[in-house]
């Protein structure tokens, strides 16, 4: 599998869109950019890709070994509880045996989780991904440059205008599938749900209140400008390539 990240650069912020993906089948990375990246941008690209793939690899490792770790910890709990209950008599039955067995099981589960991250297999996979990232290629794209222009438009909007634009764009029924909508949809998945609740709650609020809501969400790290980009890219009036036109 080829991973296709997108690097977006505006006057206020740089973003790397990677999407929701697994790590097991990644063989190479070929991405796109709009504005020419600086040396600092290239370092940001590498570090962000490495952090993203490392986090995904840890999650997959934890999921793959969850059942064996759980069963092992359960066995330790039963064994410790049985030994303390029947082999060692004490004046307060059950409570201390249960607590000691529970702590033992948690420690075993945690230690096995750590050992998985220190295994040779995990280190080998991490080394492979580091090599893939070092060999990653990014190509200029006019489509991505247009996305950066849309982002800059969103970033220059007043908060109340951004609220109104997001509200309008979110309700548009015409949608276009293009090479970027899937990636943006993955990046904005949780934010779309948050925004839907916000719109329903503040539909009749004053302009000042809507502006305050936008400011609060942005201060919390919610990338409403990226959400605006997603709504625009998927709409017909933005004029982006349809899915059958291929990737730029």
Secondary structure, 3 states (H helix, E strand, C coil): CEECCEEEECCCCEEEECCCCCCCCCCEEEEEECCCCCHHHHHHHHHHHHHHHHHHHHHHHHHHCHHHHHHHHHHHHHHHHHHHHHCCCCCCCCHHHHHHHHHHHHHHHHHHHHHHHCCHHHHHHHHHHHHHHHCCEEEECHHHHHHHHHHHHHHCCCHHHHHHHHHHHHCCCCCCCCCCHHHHHHHCHHHHHHHHHHHHHHCCCCHHHHHHHHHHHHHCCCCHHHHHHHHHHCCHHHCCCCHHHCCC
